[in-house]
Amino acid sequence: MDAVGESRLAREAVDRLLASALVRHAAQQVLKGPLVDEVGDDLVEYAVVERVAARLTESGALEELIAAALASPATDQIAGRVLDDPSADRLVARIIDSRLLDQVIERLLESDDLWMLVDEIARSPSVTEAISHQSLGMANQFADVVRTRSGRADDRLERAARRLLRKEPQ
C-alpha cells in the first residue's frame, strides 16, 4: 500500500482528481453546508486559534507577518475598510486601554527621533507663522486691556484731583 501511495501514477491520479470539476463541486458543497460552521465551533472549543497564535508569537513569525503587512501597499486600502467596521472601534478602544499603548508612548518619549521630529515641526515656517500670529494677537489683546485699564485709571485720577481741587469737570 505504501509503495502504491508513493508511486508516480498515484500522484498523477490525485493531481487530476483535485483539478477536476467533481472536486471543485464537492468543495463548494462543503463550504455551503454546515461543516464549515462545525469546524469553526471546533476551532473555538479546542482553542486552535490561541494555540496557533502562541506558536506564531513564540517563533517570531507573527512579528514578521505584522511587519510585512504594515509594509504592504494594500494595508492602506484595507485599513480604510477596517476602520469603518464597528468592531474596529472596539479593537482600538482595547488597544488604547492596554499597556501596549503606554509602552509605545514611553518608547516614543525616550526616542531621540521623536525630539528631532518635534524640533523640525517647531522650526517649520507654518508653525512659526502661526506662533507669530498668535503672539501678535495676544500682544494686541494685552495692549487693549492695558489701554482700557490705563484709561480708567486716568479717569479716576482726574476725578480724585478735581475733588481735591474742588473744580468742576469741563
C-alpha positions as CSV (number, residue, x, y, z in Angstrom):
1,M,0.0,0.0,0.0
2,D,2.8,2.4,0.9
3,A,4.5,1.7,-2.5
4,V,1.3,2.4,-4.3
5,G,0.7,5.6,-2.3
6,E,4.2,6.9,-3.3
7,S,4.1,6.0,-6.9
8,R,4.1,8.5,-9.8
9,L,0.8,7.1,-11.0
10,A,-0.9,7.7,-7.7
11,R,0.4,11.3,-7.5
12,E,-0.9,11.9,-11.1
13,A,-4.3,10.4,-10.2
14,V,-4.6,12.7,-7.2
15,D,-3.5,15.8,-9.1
16,R,-6.0,15.1,-11.9
17,L,-8.8,14.4,-9.4
18,L,-8.1,17.6,-7.4
19,A,-8.1,19.6,-10.7
20,S,-11.4,18.1,-11.7
21,A,-14.9,19.7,-11.7
22,L,-16.0,17.0,-9.3
23,V,-13.6,18.1,-6.5
24,R,-14.5,21.7,-7.2
25,H,-18.2,20.9,-6.8
26,A,-17.5,18.9,-3.6
27,A,-15.5,21.8,-2.1
28,Q,-18.4,24.2,-3.0
29,Q,-20.9,21.9,-1.3
30,V,-18.7,21.6,1.8
31,L,-18.3,25.4,2.0
32,K,-22.1,26.0,1.6
33,G,-23.1,23.4,4.2
34,P,-22.9,23.1,7.9
35,L,-19.5,21.5,8.0
36,V,-17.7,24.9,8.0
37,D,-19.7,26.1,11.0
38,E,-19.0,22.8,12.8
39,V,-15.3,23.2,12.1
40,G,-15.5,26.8,13.3
41,D,-17.1,25.6,16.5
42,D,-14.3,23.0,17.0
43,L,-11.7,25.7,16.3
44,V,-13.1,27.7,19.2
45,E,-13.8,24.8,21.5
46,Y,-10.2,23.4,21.2
47,A,-8.6,26.9,21.3
48,V,-6.9,26.3,18.0
49,V,-6.5,30.0,17.1
50,E,-5.0,30.7,20.5
51,R,-2.6,27.8,20.2
52,V,-1.5,28.8,16.7
53,A,-1.1,32.5,17.8
54,A,1.0,31.4,20.7
55,R,3.3,29.4,18.4
56,L,3.5,32.2,15.9
57,T,4.4,34.7,18.7
58,E,7.0,32.4,20.3
59,S,8.7,31.8,16.9
60,G,8.8,35.4,15.9
61,A,6.7,34.6,12.8
62,L,3.8,36.8,14.0
63,E,6.1,39.9,14.2
64,E,7.4,39.2,10.7
65,L,3.9,38.8,9.4
66,I,2.8,42.1,11.0
67,A,5.9,43.9,9.7
68,A,5.2,42.6,6.2
69,A,1.5,43.6,6.4
70,L,2.4,47.1,7.6
71,A,4.9,47.5,4.7
72,S,2.3,46.3,2.1
73,P,0.7,49.0,-0.1
74,A,-2.6,47.1,0.3
75,T,-2.6,47.9,4.0
76,D,-3.9,51.4,3.4
77,Q,-6.8,50.2,1.4
78,I,-7.6,47.5,4.0
79,A,-7.2,50.0,6.9
80,G,-9.8,52.3,5.3
81,R,-12.4,49.4,5.2
82,V,-11.5,48.1,8.6
83,L,-11.8,51.5,10.3
84,D,-15.4,51.7,9.0
85,D,-16.2,48.5,10.9
86,P,-17.8,48.9,14.4
87,S,-15.6,46.0,15.7
88,A,-12.6,48.1,14.8
89,D,-13.8,50.7,17.3
90,R,-13.8,48.1,20.0
91,L,-10.4,46.9,19.0
92,V,-9.0,50.4,19.0
93,A,-10.5,51.0,22.4
94,R,-8.9,47.8,23.8
95,I,-5.6,48.8,22.4
96,I,-5.9,52.3,24.0
97,D,-6.8,50.7,27.3
98,S,-4.0,48.1,27.1
99,R,-0.5,48.6,28.4
100,L,0.7,48.3,24.8
101,L,-0.1,52.0,24.1
102,D,1.7,53.0,27.3
103,Q,4.7,51.1,26.2
104,V,4.6,52.7,22.8
105,I,4.3,56.2,24.2
106,E,7.1,55.5,26.7
107,R,9.4,54.3,23.9
108,L,8.5,57.3,21.8
109,L,9.3,59.8,24.6
110,E,12.7,58.1,25.1
111,S,13.4,58.2,21.4
112,D,15.8,60.9,20.1
113,D,14.0,60.6,16.7
114,L,10.8,61.9,18.4
115,W,12.5,65.0,19.7
116,M,14.2,65.6,16.3
117,L,10.7,65.5,14.8
118,V,9.4,67.9,17.3
119,D,12.3,70.3,16.7
120,E,11.7,70.1,12.9
121,I,8.0,70.8,13.3
122,A,8.7,73.7,15.6
123,R,11.1,75.2,13.1
124,S,8.7,74.8,10.1
125,P,7.5,78.0,8.5
126,S,3.9,77.3,9.0
127,V,4.3,76.7,12.8
128,T,6.5,79.8,13.3
129,E,4.0,81.9,11.3
130,A,1.1,80.5,13.4
131,I,3.0,81.3,16.6
132,S,3.8,84.8,15.3
133,H,0.1,85.4,14.5
134,Q,-0.9,84.1,17.9
135,S,1.7,86.2,19.7
136,L,0.7,89.3,17.7
137,G,-2.9,88.6,18.5
138,M,-2.1,88.1,22.2
139,A,0.0,91.3,22.2
140,N,-2.9,93.2,20.7
141,Q,-5.3,91.8,23.3
142,F,-2.8,92.7,26.1
143,A,-2.4,96.3,24.6
144,D,-6.2,96.6,24.5
145,V,-6.5,95.6,28.2
146,V,-3.7,97.9,29.2
147,R,-5.2,100.8,27.2
148,T,-8.6,100.3,28.8
149,R,-7.3,100.0,32.3
150,S,-5.0,103.0,31.9
151,G,-7.9,105.0,30.6
152,R,-10.0,104.0,33.6
153,A,-7.0,104.9,35.9
154,D,-6.7,108.3,34.2
155,D,-10.4,109.0,34.7
156,R,-10.2,108.0,38.4
157,L,-7.1,110.1,38.9
158,E,-8.7,113.1,37.2
159,R,-11.8,112.8,39.4
160,A,-9.7,112.5,42.5
161,A,-7.7,115.6,41.5
162,R,-10.9,117.6,40.8
163,R,-12.3,116.6,44.2
164,L,-9.1,117.7,45.8
165,L,-9.0,121.0,44.0
166,R,-12.8,121.3,44.0
167,K,-13.1,122.0,40.3
168,E,-16.0,121.2,38.1
169,P,-15.4,118.8,35.1
170,Q,-15.1,120.7,31.8
